[in-house]
Amino acid sequence: MRLLDRLPRVLAVALLVLVPAIQVRSAEGDSAARLQAWRTAAAETRRLAENDAPKAYAEARRLLAELPPDAHTTDRVRALNLLARTEVYLAMTPEAAEHAREAFDMAKRQQDRIGQAEADLNIDLNAVNEGRIDKLVEASTDAVKALQGGDRPDLLSEALLRSAMTYRRLGQIDDSVKTTLRAMEIARGTRDPLTLTYAYYGMGVSFQQSGHRDEARRFFQQMLDSARAAPSKMLEAYALNGLAITYADAHDFRTADALNNQAIALFRQVGAPFGVSFALFADAQNKLAEGRAREALPVLGEVVGIYEQHPNRIGLWYSLNLKSSSEAALGDKVAALTDAKRAAGLADSIGFPIYQSESARRLAALYAALGDFHRAYTLSARAVDLTTKADQQRVGAQVLDLAQRYEAESKQRQIEALTQRNQKQDAELRQRVLEQRWLWTVLAASAIGLAGGGLMLAQLRRAHRQTMAVNTRLQASEAELQQQTGILQSILDSMGEGVVVVDRSGSRLLINPEAERILGVFPPVSEPQDWSRDYGLFLPDRMTPFPPESLPLARALAGETAADVEVYVRNPGCPEGRWISATGRPLVDRSGEAQGAVVVFSDISARKLADEEIRAQNQSLEQRVQLRTEELRLRTRYLSALFDTLPMLVWLKDTESRYLAVNESCAALVGLSAEQMVGKFDLEVRPRARAEAILAIDAEVMASRTRRTVEARIDGPDGEIWLETDLAPVLDEDGTVLGTVGVSRDVSGRKAAETAREAAFDEAVRLARLRSEFMAQISHELRTPLNAILGYAQILRRDKRLTQRQSGGLATIQASAQHLLMLINDILDLSRIEADKLELRPVEIELAAFLRVVGDIIRVKAEEKGLAFTEELGDDLPAVVRVDDRRLRQVLLNLLGNAVKFTDSGAIVLRVLALPPSNAAKGRGAWLRFEIEDTGLGITPSQIERIFQPFEQAGEALRREGGAGLGLAISRQLVRLMGGNIEVSSEVGEGSLFWFELELPIARRPVGKGPGDERTAVGYQGPRRSVLIVDDAVSSRTMMADALSAYGFEVFEAGDGKEGLAMAERHRPHLMVMDTMMPVMDGLEATHRLRTMPHLDGLKIIAVTAGASPEDEARSLAAGADAFAAKPLAPDRLLDLIAEALRLDLVYEVAEERTPEGPVPPPEELERLRALALEGYMGPIRERANHLARQDPRYQPFASRLVAMADDYQSKAILALIERLLSLDAEPHPNSSQA
């Protein structure tokens, strides 16, 4: 009972002791769990950084802040590296540099090689952003060294990738490729997706930059698949960008753009600014390569903006150079030079000779394009020096590296050698060693136990007859031994390698299924000396039987260990043959005595097959290289033969413009042989000025990397010759300029022909100018007297005291002057057409009314010759069209006039038709066909083309009719100006058909002219105005003065522009009539000076000239004239111009509105006269009136009044008279009474 009473107290004491211990253990467990959870979160955040950098950055900062108290220093290093990596991705360059350096220093103190390597990789990535090439080299090298012998293949693969990229930036292509291949070997051994992604990336870049786009595309595709398996959107985007570049290299820009757009989208998802700029840069490169420089510029602007917001000197250098190239392609040389200079400044700040050299070349090309060849040459020389410096640095680095390797410790050399071996084989060997060590332990114990157990079993059996107790132990031992043997057999059966155990006599004790499968056959009994024969074992030559005593199992029986012996097996069970790698070891007991042997072997056929394939490929590659070398030798021979036999000058120079090769023609030009000229500079073989010019051109070609063609005149052995030279840069596969190649041809004959052609052209231009000047002068000289003749005729005819004979004489003078004016206009029109200076002035016309007027004019002439004239107008003609009515009327009247002129009997038809819609340009206007058909003399085929030549008149009949022979020539050219061509169909004696087709725009608004009140002006209202007439022609000046004086103006006269300026200063006239062509000072100069005088700013000026071209009008108005008029100028027209300029109200003579005595023509005749009056055709009105009087004398009073009004150009008065007659009940027509 006492013990039971004390039991609770004992338990309480025990609990007091145990609970704190349990609590301590529980706390320790919680702390470890928290640390493990933190490490798991860190690993997840590292993966997150590849897919969402901003989110990973926030998580990395949290992890660093919440680092568990019991965390190791390596955990802090890990947190710092994680934060630095996210900052690199987010382009936070200064922050990334600070955290990466802190992680590196901490890891180095703790000898944390993994942390140190991660920090080096972050420093490497950030060094690119900083533009620190020195830091880039150091970090990538240290990362690889730190990871040697470590178990982080993913980090080692990335380190090797960064190291390869560094080598490539330094121009050490061989080292870059070796490093890339090494990364690929490591990655294939691990099968880790991230490790493979980095390795495929390096392989893709290597093949892409060496021009093997198909292989590059394959590796970038594998990189894409591995990146998605990793998963890493960041690396997936880089893979897409790599694929895009391979398609762009193949000029498949559509696919490249699609892939690149996917990459840009992924980079934006990840939140990596430099990734976005990298892909945008590639997009701009594609656009520029495709000739879309204008589209590339805004993309590059975005890239430059990213690099300015997030400083990255190397990226900005590349972008500015490409932007400069785009601007140069668009012709903006100033902008291209500005960006190139900025890039050159960045290259100098980076301090890397390769970048500096490239910038110098770029600037040299731009200065050469701007014509600054001296600066271009200087920059080109600097580029060469920088390239040489970079090459020296690269060679020096390689020599130093070799020396360091030579002096390294033997252990380090062994490690370097081992890392270059096949990783797969190393993995297999390590696995085999582990299995064999374990196997040796089990087998040795089991085999020794087996051998000892057999001996003991025999003893027990003998002792069985002695004692039952010993028999019981024997049975137990035997059962235990059988159990161990079964366990051993199970182990052997489950192994992936073949295992054979023999006793010391060579008899088999154990064999596993894998051994039976690999060897194929197993004789029941085989002695050691027969093993090679019985199992079909051969040396590596696969023909010689393996010596039995050298087999691994035989050597093991002899007490020797034989490791990794390669044996070829071929027997009936394995007729195709296979390779095995075998290791034999002796089995010894505790005393060290050999009790048997064991051999472990594996099937290495796949590896051997791969090795053989590699060897075969190497042999094939060597053969291809030999064939290629021989092919190059043949090509060299062919090129040499071609080089020497070309009838041109051919040469090759290096970057210093030293001749490397020339043909005999080139050397002979400077009096040397080809051997003598090789190795010389131009300054040694040519005059200094010529040599310096050649050097400048060579520098431009090398700097711009573009071809150029130049022409130069030089002194040859037989005198001066012209050479045309094609120059091109010589580039290696990396785009480095090696020199120039040139070909020159003697083009002296062509230059002589060009000189003669230019002289002929200049002479033609001079003659054309002289002709134009002559025509202008002739026009002036002819129009000036005509101006006086027509003016005075009009003034005199107004005199009411004139007899009919006097009035008729003045009418004859006026008609003759008008005819002379028409001839002058024809000659001027032809001159303008030949000089391509005639311009059309389209207006809107009512087509039917226009054609009716033309018909009425011709009808008078036709009826005078007794010819019938008809108009056939299509029903579907447009009502209103837009055309130069003056020129179209000129063409129609000319063709119709010729028809009347050369037709003695029969009829003339004017036919106008609208062509079917199928023949018209849909929606642009109407196609009209104009036909003039007659029954006249006809034209022979040989004459048809002649009649369209200027001044040609085909046949005597044509010459009898008079004329200058210009009408058809002018008409054809006018129709061609309007978009058509005159065609002719004719038969001699039966008549002719002339036609042409025009496309005329259809006007939307109707046009029309209403009748006005035209009366003869006799003066103006208001105070008297003064007019200054400036004209060197006295007759013209006097005529205008007399006319204006009669109207009531105060008139002053001057004979040239200088005198006109003085008169204007003295009299301050209201208006000046200024002739433009005068001696001493012409009217244009005088007008210009008048416009500079402020006190004469209200003066109105009317320019008058005998030149009636649009150019004359434009020059006059540009000089400051208010209006323009061409001579001859009728007095009433001059008065209208003055009244319009001075805004005068004219005073008109009141016309006596009386109906002419006697009968008037029928309404249809009055309608014809009305149409002529609407168009202002006074000549046709006179002809029609006289024709009516001849037909019926009773119309003589009407005709006389009409002729008198037409002689005074009273078109509106005539129109008013006719319309009044049409509105009255006219006296019946004589023929109507007969009806």
Residue pairs with C-beta under 8 A, 6 or more apart in sequence:
31 68
31 70
34 68
35 68
35 70
35 71
35 75
38 63
38 66
38 67
38 68
38 71
38 75
39 75
39 78
41 59
41 63
42 63
42 75
42 78
42 79
42 82
45 56
45 59
45 60
45 63
45 82
46 56
46 82
46 85
47 230
47 231
47 232
48 55
48 56
48 59
49 56
49 57
49 60
49 82
49 85
49 86
49 89
49 234
50 230
50 231
50 232
50 233
50 234
50 235
50 270
51 231
51 232
51 233
51 234
51 269
51 270
52 269
52 270
52 271
53 86
53 89
53 90
53 234
53 270
53 271
53 272
54 90
54 271
56 82
56 86
56 89
57 83
57 86
57 87
57 89
57 90
60 79
60 82
60 83
60 85
60 86
61 83
63 79
63 82
64 76
64 79
64 80
64 82
64 83
67 75
67 76
67 79
68 75
73 106
73 110
73 112
74 107
74 110
74 112
74 114
74 115
76 106
77 103
77 106
77 107
77 110
77 112
77 115
77 118
77 119
78 115
78 118
80 99
80 100
80 102
80 103
80 106
80 119
81 99
81 100
81 103
81 115
81 118
81 119
81 122
83 99
84 95
84 96
84 99
84 100
84 103
84 119
84 122
84 126
85 96
85 118
85 122
85 125
87 93
87 95
87 96
87 99
88 96
88 100
88 122
88 125
88 126
88 129
89 234
89 270
89 271
89 272
89 275
90 271
90 272
90 273
91 129
91 272
91 273
91 274
91 310
91 312
93 126
93 129
93 130
93 310
93 311
93 312
96 122
96 125
96 126
96 129
97 123
97 126
97 130
99 122
100 119
100 122
100 123
100 126
101 119
101 123
103 115
103 118
103 119
103 122
104 116
104 119
104 120
104 123
106 112
106 115
107 113
107 114
107 115
107 116
107 118
107 119
108 116
113 146
113 147
113 150
114 146
114 147
114 150
114 152
114 155
116 142
116 146
117 142
117 143
117 146
117 147
117 150
117 152
117 155
117 159
118 155
120 139
120 140
120 142
120 143
120 146
120 159
121 139
121 143
121 155
121 158
121 159
121 162
123 135
123 139
124 135
124 136
124 139
124 140
124 143
124 162
124 166
125 162
127 133
127 135
127 136
127 139
128 136
128 312
128 314
129 274
129 310
129 311
129 312
129 313
129 314
129 315
130 313
131 312
131 313
131 314
131 317
131 346
131 349
131 350
133 169
133 170
133 350
133 351
133 352
136 166
136 169
137 166
137 170
139 162
140 159
140 162
140 163
140 165
140 166
141 163
143 155
143 159
143 162
143 163
144 156
144 159
144 160
144 163
147 155
147 156
147 159
148 415
148 419
149 415
150 156
153 186
153 187
153 189
153 190
153 192
153 195
154 190
154 192
154 194
154 195
154 198
156 183
156 186
156 195
157 183
157 186
157 187
157 194
157 195
157 196
157 198
157 199
158 198
160 179
160 180
160 182
160 183
160 186
160 198
160 199
160 202
161 180
161 183
161 198
161 199
161 201
161 202
163 179
164 175
164 176
164 177
164 179
164 180
164 183
164 202
164 205
164 206
165 176
165 202
165 205
167 173
167 175
167 176
167 179
168 176
168 205
168 209
169 352
169 354
170 354
170 394
170 397
171 354
171 390
171 391
171 394
172 394
172 397
172 398
173 210
173 734
175 398
176 206
177 206
179 202
180 199
180 202
180 203
180 205
180 206
181 203
182 419
182 420
183 198
183 199
183 202
184 199
184 200
184 202
184 203
185 422
185 423
186 195
186 199
186 423
187 195
187 196
187 198
187 199
187 200
188 196
188 199
188 423
188 424
189 423
189 424
189 426
189 427
190 196
190 423
193 226
193 227
193 229
193 230
194 226
194 230
194 232
196 222
196 223
196 226
197 223
197 226
197 227
197 230
197 232
197 235
197 239
198 235
200 219
200 220
200 222
200 223
200 226
200 239
201 219
201 220
201 223
201 235
201 238
201 239
201 242
203 219
204 216
204 217
204 219
204 220
204 223
204 239
204 242
205 216
205 242
206 216
207 213
207 215
207 216
207 219
208 216
208 220
208 242
208 245
208 246
208 249
210 733
211 733
213 246
213 249
213 250
214 246
216 242
216 245
216 246
217 243
217 246
217 247
220 239
220 242
220 243
220 246
221 239
221 243
223 235
223 238
223 239
223 242
224 236
224 239
224 240
224 243
227 233
227 235
227 236
227 238
227 239
228 236
233 266
233 269
233 270
234 266
234 267
234 270
234 272
234 275
236 266
237 262
237 263
237 264
237 266
237 267
237 270
237 275
237 279
238 263
238 275
238 278
240 259
240 260
240 262
240 263
240 266
241 259
241 260
241 263
241 278
241 279
241 282
243 259
244 255
244 256
244 257
244 259
244 260
244 263
244 282
244 286
245 256
245 282
247 253
247 255
247 256
247 259
248 256
248 282
248 285
248 286
248 289
251 289
253 286
253 289
253 290
256 286
257 283
257 286
260 279
260 282
260 283
260 286
261 283
263 279
263 282
264 276
264 279
264 280
264 283
267 275
267 276
267 278
267 279
268 276
273 306
273 309
273 310
274 306
274 310
274 312
274 315
276 306
277 302
277 303
277 306
277 307
277 312
277 315
277 319
278 315
280 299
280 300
280 302
280 303
280 306
281 300
281 303
281 315
281 318
281 319
281 322
283 299
284 296
284 299
284 300
284 303
284 322
284 326
285 296
285 322
287 293
287 295
287 296
287 299
288 296
288 322
288 325
288 326
288 329
293 326
293 327
293 329
293 330
294 330
296 322
296 326
297 323
297 326
297 327
297 330
300 319
300 322
300 323
300 326
301 323
303 315
303 319
304 316
304 319
304 320
304 323
307 315
307 316
307 319
308 316
313 346
313 349
313 350
314 350
314 355
316 343
316 346
317 343
317 346
317 347
317 350
317 355
317 359
320 339
320 340
320 342
320 343
320 346
321 339
321 340
321 343
321 358
321 359
321 362
323 339
324 335
324 336
324 337
324 339
324 340
324 343
324 362
324 366
325 336
327 333
327 335
327 336
327 339
328 336
328 366
328 369
333 366
333 369
333 370
336 366
337 363
337 366
337 367
337 370
340 359
340 362
340 363
340 366
341 363
343 359
343 362
344 356
344 359
344 360
344 362
344 363
346 355
347 355
347 356
347 358
347 359
348 356
350 356
353 386
353 387
353 389
353 390
353 393
354 386
354 387
354 390
356 386
357 382
357 383
357 384
357 386
357 387
357 390
358 383
360 379
360 380
360 382
360 383
360 386
361 379
361 380
361 383
361 702
361 703
361 705
361 737
362 703
363 379
363 703
364 375
364 376
364 377
364 378
364 379
364 380
364 383
364 699
364 700
364 702
364 703
364 704
365 376
365 700
365 703
365 704
365 705
365 706
367 373
367 375
367 376
367 379
368 376
368 696
368 699
368 700
368 703
368 704
369 700
369 704
373 696
373 697
373 699
373 700
374 696
376 696
376 699
376 700
376 703
377 695
377 696
377 699
379 703
380 699
380 700
380 702
380 703
381 699
383 703
384 655
384 656
387 736
405 413
405 416
408 416
418 426
424 607
425 607
428 602
428 607
429 564
432 497
432 583
432 600
432 602
435 495
435 497
435 600
436 583
436 585
436 600
439 495
439 499
439 598
439 600
440 585
440 598
442 488
442 491
443 488
443 499
443 501
443 587
443 598
444 587
444 588
446 484
446 485
446 488
447 501
447 509
447 587
447 595
447 596
447 598
448 587
448 589
448 590
448 595
449 481
449 484
450 481
450 484
450 485
450 509
451 503
451 589
451 595
451 596
452 589
453 477
453 478
453 481
456 474
456 477
457 474
457 477
457 478
457 481
460 470
460 471
460 473
460 474
460 477
460 478
461 474
463 470
463 471
463 474
464 470
464 471
464 474
488 510
489 510
489 512
492 499
492 510
492 511
492 512
493 512
493 513
495 512
495 514
496 514
496 602
497 514
497 600
497 601
497 602
498 512
498 514
498 515
498 516
498 517
498 518
498 519
498 580
498 599
498 600
498 601
498 602
499 510
499 511
499 512
499 514
499 515
499 598
499 599
499 600
500 508
500 510
500 511
500 515
500 553
500 598
500 599
501 508
501 509
501 510
501 511
501 587
501 596
501 597
501 598
502 508
502 509
502 553
502 557
502 596
502 597
502 598
503 509
503 595
503 596
504 557
504 594
504 595
504 596
504 597
506 527
506 528
506 557
507 525
509 596
511 522
515 601
516 522
518 569
518 578
518 580
518 601
518 602
518 603
519 535
519 569
519 571
519 573
519 574
520 536
520 569
520 571
520 572
520 573
520 574
521 534
521 535
521 536
521 571
521 572
521 573
521 574
523 534
523 535
526 534
526 535
528 548
528 551
528 553
528 554
528 557
529 548
530 548
531 537
531 548
531 551
531 553
531 554
532 538
532 545
532 546
532 547
532 548
532 551
533 545
535 569
535 571
536 569
536 570
536 571
536 572
536 574
537 545
537 546
537 551
537 567
537 568
537 569
538 544
538 545
538 546
538 567
538 568
538 569
538 570
539 545
539 546
539 567
539 568
540 566
540 568
542 568
542 570
542 577
546 567
548 554
549 555
549 558
551 565
551 567
551 582
551 584
552 562
552 565
552 567
552 582
552 583
552 584
552 599
552 601
553 582
553 584
553 597
553 599
554 584
555 561
555 562
555 584
556 562
556 584
556 585
556 586
556 597
556 598
556 599
557 586
557 594
557 596
557 597
558 586
559 586
559 594
560 586
561 583
561 584
561 585
561 586
562 582
562 583
562 584
563 583
564 581
564 582
564 583
565 581
565 582
565 583
565 584
566 579
566 580
566 581
566 604
566 608
567 579
567 580
567 581
567 582
567 601
568 577
568 578
568 579
569 577
569 578
569 579
569 580
570 576
570 577
570 578
578 603
578 605
579 603
579 604
579 605
579 607
579 608
580 601
580 602
580 603
580 604
581 601
581 602
581 604
582 599
582 600
582 601
583 599
583 600
583 601
584 597
584 598
584 599
584 600
585 597
585 598
586 594
586 596
586 597
587 594
587 595
587 596
587 597
587 598
588 594
588 595
589 595
643 650
643 661
643 663
644 663
644 664
644 674
646 663
646 665
646 743
647 665
648 663
648 665
648 743
648 744
648 745
649 662
649 663
649 665
649 666
649 669
649 723
649 725
649 742
649 743
649 744
649 745
650 662
650 663
650 665
650 666
650 741
650 742
650 743
650 744
651 659
651 661
651 662
651 663
651 666
651 741
651 742
652 659
652 660
652 661
652 662
652 730
652 739
652 740
652 741
652 742
653 659
653 660
653 698
653 739
653 740
653 741
653 742
654 660
654 738
654 739
655 702
655 737
655 738
655 739
656 681
657 681
657 682
657 694
657 695
657 698
657 740
658 679
658 680
658 681
659 677
659 678
659 679
659 680
659 681
660 678
660 739
661 674
661 678
662 674
662 677
662 678
663 674
664 673
664 674
666 674
666 677
666 744
667 673
667 674
667 676
667 677
668 717
669 714
669 716
669 717
670 677
670 685
670 686
671 717
672 685
677 685
681 691
682 690
682 691
682 694
682 695
683 691
683 692
683 695
685 691
686 694
690 712
690 714
693 712
697 708
697 710
697 727
698 727
698 740
700 708
701 707
701 708
701 727
701 728
701 729
701 740
702 729
702 737
702 739
702 740
704 729
705 729
705 731
705 735
705 737
706 729
707 726
707 727
707 728
707 729
708 726
708 727
708 728
709 724
709 725
709 726
709 727
710 724
710 725
710 727
711 722
711 723
711 724
711 725
711 747
711 751
712 722
712 723
712 725
713 720
713 721
713 722
713 723
714 720
714 721
714 723
720 748
721 746
721 748
722 746
722 747
722 748
722 750
722 751
723 744
723 745
723 746
723 747
724 744
724 745
724 747
725 742
725 743
725 744
725 745
726 742
726 743
726 744
727 740
727 741
727 742
728 740
728 741
728 742
729 737
729 739
729 740
730 737
730 738
730 739
730 740
730 741
731 737
731 738
732 738
768 835
771 831
771 835
772 831
772 835
775 827
775 828
775 831
776 1077
776 1107
779 824
779 828
779 1106
779 1107
779 1108
780 1077
780 1105
780 1106
780 1107
781 1106
782 820
782 824
782 1106
783 821
783 824
783 1106
783 1108
783 1126
783 1127
783 1128
784 1033
784 1035
784 1036
784 1106
784 1127
785 1033
785 1035
785 1036
786 817
786 820
786 821
786 824
786 1127
786 1128
787 1033
787 1035
787 1036
787 1039
787 1106
787 1127
787 1128
787 1129
788 1033
788 1035
788 1036
788 1038
788 1039
789 813
789 817
789 1128
790 814
790 817
790 818
790 821
790 1128
790 1130
791 1036
791 1039
791 1040
791 1043
791 1128
791 1129
791 1130
791 1131
792 1039
792 1042
793 810
793 813
793 814
793 817
794 814
794 1130
794 1131
794 1132
794 1208
794 1209
795 1039
795 1042
795 1043
795 1046
795 1131
796 802
796 810
797 807
797 810
797 811
797 814
797 1207
797 1208
798 1016
798 1208
802 810
807 1204
807 1207
810 1207
811 1203
811 1207
814 1207
815 1179
817 1128
818 1179
821 1128
823 964
825 1108
826 964
826 966
826 967
826 970
827 964
827 966
828 1108
828 1109
829 838
829 966
829 970
829 974
830 950
830 966
830 969
830 970
830 973
832 838
832 1109
833 970
833 973
833 974
833 977
837 1109
837 1111
838 973
838 974
838 977
839 1110
840 884
840 887
840 977
840 978
841 884
841 886
842 882
842 883
842 884
843 882
843 883
843 884
843 885
844 880
844 881
844 882
844 1003
844 1005
844 1007
845 880
845 881
845 882
845 883
845 885
845 1007
846 879
846 880
846 1006
846 1007
846 1008
847 877
847 878
847 879
847 880
847 881
847 912
848 873
848 877
848 879
849 1171
849 1174
850 885
850 888
850 889
851 871
851 873
851 910
851 912
852 871
852 1168
852 1171
853 1171
853 1172
853 1174
853 1175
853 1177
854 889
854 892
854 893
854 896
854 910
855 869
855 871
855 910
856 1168
856 1171
856 1172
856 1180
856 1184
857 893
857 1172
857 1177
857 1180
858 869
858 893
858 896
858 897
858 900
858 908
858 910
859 869
859 1168
860 1180
860 1183
860 1184
860 1187
861 897
861 900
861 1183
862 868
862 869
862 900
862 908
863 869
863 1187
864 1183
864 1187
865 900
865 903
865 904
866 905
867 900
867 903
867 905
867 906
867 907
867 908
868 906
868 907
868 908
869 907
869 908
869 909
869 910
870 907
870 908
870 909
870 910
871 909
871 910
871 911
871 912
872 909
872 910
872 911
872 912
873 911
873 912
874 912
874 913
874 914
876 914
877 912
877 913
877 914
877 926
877 928
878 914
878 926
878 1000
878 1002
879 1006
880 1002
880 1003
880 1004
880 1005
880 1006
880 1007
881 925
881 926
881 928
881 1000
881 1001
881 1002
881 1003
882 1000
882 1001
882 1002
882 1003
883 978
883 998
883 1000
884 978
887 974
887 977
887 978
888 978
890 970
890 971
890 974
891 971
891 974
891 975
891 996
892 910
892 930
892 932
894 967
894 968
894 970
894 971
895 932
895 968
895 971
895 982
895 994
896 908
896 910
896 932
897 967
898 967
898 968
899 908
899 932
899 933
899 934
899 936
899 992
899 994
900 908
900 934
901 961
902 934
902 936
902 937
902 957
902 958
902 961
903 934
903 935
903 936
903 937
903 991
904 936
904 937
905 935
906 934
906 935
906 936
906 991
907 934
907 935
908 932
908 933
908 934
908 935
909 931
909 932
909 933
909 934
910 930
910 931
910 932
911 929
911 930
911 931
911 932
911 933
912 928
912 929
912 930
912 931
913 928
913 929
913 931
914 926
914 927
914 928
914 929
915 927
915 928
915 929
915 997
919 927
920 926
920 927
920 999
921 927
921 999
924 999
924 1001
925 999
925 1000
925 1001
925 1002
926 999
926 1000
926 1002
927 997
927 998
927 999
928 997
928 998
928 999
928 1000
929 995
929 996
929 997
930 995
930 996
930 997
930 998
931 993
931 994
931 995
932 993
932 994
932 995
933 991
933 992
933 993
933 994
934 991
934 992
935 990
935 991
936 991
936 992
937 955
937 957
937 988
937 989
938 986
938 987
938 988
938 989
938 990
938 991
938 992
939 947
939 954
939 984
939 986
939 988
939 992
940 954
940 988
943 954
943 955
944 984
944 986
946 952
946 954
947 953
947 954
947 958
947 968
948 968
948 969
948 972
948 982
949 969
950 965
950 966
950 969
951 964
951 965
951 966
951 969
952 965
952 969
953 959
953 963
953 965
958 965
968 982
971 982
972 981
972 982
975 981
975 982
975 996
975 998
978 998
979 998
979 999
980 996
980 997
980 998
981 996
982 994
982 995
982 996
983 994
983 995
983 996
984 992
984 993
984 994
985 992
985 993
985 995
986 992
986 993
1009 1174
1011 1174
1011 1212
1011 1215
1011 1216
1011 1219
1012 1212
1012 1215
1013 1212
1013 1216
1014 1210
1014 1211
1014 1212
1014 1213
1014 1215
1014 1216
1015 1148
1015 1149
1015 1150
1015 1151
1015 1210
1015 1212
1015 1213
1016 1132
1016 1148
1016 1149
1016 1151
1016 1208
1016 1210
1016 1213
1017 1047
1017 1132
1017 1135
1017 1146
1017 1147
1017 1148
1017 1149
1018 1047
1018 1147
1018 1148
1018 1149
1019 1047
1019 1048
1019 1146
1019 1147
1020 1047
1020 1048
1020 1139
1020 1144
1020 1145
1020 1146
1020 1147
1021 1144
1021 1145
1021 1146
1021 1147
1022 1144
1022 1145
1024 1048
1024 1049
1024 1050
1025 1049
1025 1050
1025 1070
1025 1071
1025 1142
1025 1144
1026 1049
1026 1050
1026 1051
1026 1052
1026 1067
1026 1068
1026 1069
1026 1070
1026 1071
1027 1044
1027 1049
1027 1050
1027 1051
1027 1052
1027 1069
1027 1070
1027 1071
1027 1072
1027 1073
1027 1138
1028 1051
1028 1052
1028 1053
1028 1054
1028 1060
1028 1063
1028 1064
1028 1067
1028 1069
1028 1071
1028 1072
1028 1073
1029 1037
1029 1040
1029 1041
1029 1044
1029 1051
1029 1052
1029 1053
1029 1054
1029 1072
1029 1073
1030 1053
1030 1054
1030 1055
1030 1056
1030 1057
1030 1059
1030 1060
1030 1063
1030 1072
1030 1073
1030 1074
1030 1075
1030 1078
1030 1083
1030 1086
1031 1037
1031 1040
1031 1053
1031 1055
1031 1073
1031 1075
1031 1078
1031 1104
1032 1055
1032 1056
1032 1075
1032 1077
1032 1078
1032 1079
1033 1075
1034 1055
1036 1075
1036 1127
1037 1053
1037 1055
1038 1053
1039 1131
1040 1073
1040 1129
1040 1131
1040 1134
1041 1051
1041 1053
1043 1131
1043 1134
1043 1135
1044 1051
1044 1131
1044 1134
1044 1135
1044 1138
1045 1051
1047 1135
1049 1138
1052 1063
1052 1067
1052 1069
1054 1060
1054 1062
1054 1063
1055 1078
1056 1078
1056 1079
1056 1080
1056 1081
1057 1074
1057 1078
1057 1080
1057 1081
1057 1082
1057 1083
1057 1085
1057 1086
1058 1080
1058 1081
1058 1086
1059 1080
1060 1072
1060 1074
1060 1081
1060 1083
1060 1086
1061 1081
1061 1086
1061 1089
1061 1090
1063 1069
1064 1072
1064 1090
1064 1096
1064 1099
1065 1093
1065 1096
1068 1096
1068 1099
1069 1099
1070 1099
1070 1100
1070 1142
1071 1099
1071 1100
1071 1101
1071 1102
1071 1138
1071 1141
1071 1142
1072 1090
1072 1099
1072 1100
1072 1101
1072 1102
1073 1102
1073 1104
1073 1134
1073 1138
1074 1083
1074 1086
1074 1087
1074 1101
1074 1102
1074 1103
1074 1104
1074 1121
1075 1083
1075 1104
1075 1105
1076 1082
1076 1083
1076 1084
1076 1103
1076 1104
1076 1105
1076 1107
1076 1112
1076 1115
1076 1116
1077 1083
1077 1105
1077 1106
1077 1107
1083 1103
1083 1104
1083 1105
1083 1116
1084 1103
1084 1115
1084 1116
1084 1119
1085 1119
1087 1101
1087 1103
1087 1116
1087 1119
1087 1120
1087 1121
1088 1119
1088 1120
1090 1096
1090 1099
1090 1101
1090 1120
1091 1097
1091 1119
1091 1120
1100 1122
1100 1123
1100 1141
1100 1142
1101 1120
1101 1121
1101 1122
1101 1123
1102 1121
1102 1122
1102 1123
1102 1124
1102 1125
1102 1134
1102 1137
1102 1138
1102 1141
1103 1116
1103 1117
1103 1119
1103 1121
1103 1123
1103 1124
1103 1125
1104 1124
1104 1125
1104 1126
1104 1127
1104 1129
1105 1112
1105 1116
1105 1124
1105 1126
1105 1127
1106 1126
1106 1127
1107 1126
1108 1126
1108 1127
1112 1124
1112 1126
1113 1124
1116 1124
1117 1124
1122 1141
1123 1137
1123 1140
1123 1141
1125 1133
1125 1134
1125 1137
1130 1209
1132 1209
1135 1146
1138 1144
1139 1145
1139 1146
1151 1210
1151 1213
1153 1216
1153 1217
1153 1220
1155 1220
1155 1221
1155 1224
1156 1197
1156 1198
1156 1201
1157 1197
1158 1194
1158 1195
1158 1196
1158 1197
1158 1198
1158 1227
1159 1194
1159 1195
1159 1198
1159 1226
1159 1227
1159 1228
1159 1229
1159 1230
1160 1166
1160 1195
1160 1198
1160 1221
1160 1226
1160 1227
1161 1169
1161 1188
1161 1195
1161 1198
1161 1229
1162 1226
1162 1229
1162 1232
1163 1222
1163 1226
1165 1184
1165 1188
1166 1218
1166 1221
1166 1222
1166 1226
1167 1222
1168 1184
1169 1181
1169 1184
1169 1185
1169 1202
1169 1214
1169 1218
1170 1215
1170 1218
1170 1219
1170 1222
1172 1180
1172 1181
1172 1184
1173 1181
1173 1211
1173 1212
1173 1214
1173 1215
1173 1218
1174 1215
1176 1211
1178 1206
1178 1207
1178 1209
1178 1211
1179 1206
1181 1202
1181 1203
1181 1206
1181 1214
1182 1202
1182 1203
1182 1206
1182 1207
1185 1198
1185 1199
1185 1200
1185 1202
1185 1203
1185 1206
1186 1199
1186 1203
1188 1195
1188 1198
1188 1199
1189 1195
1189 1196
1189 1199
1189 1200
1192 1230
1194 1230
1201 1217
1202 1214
1202 1217
1205 1213
1205 1214
1205 1217
1206 1214
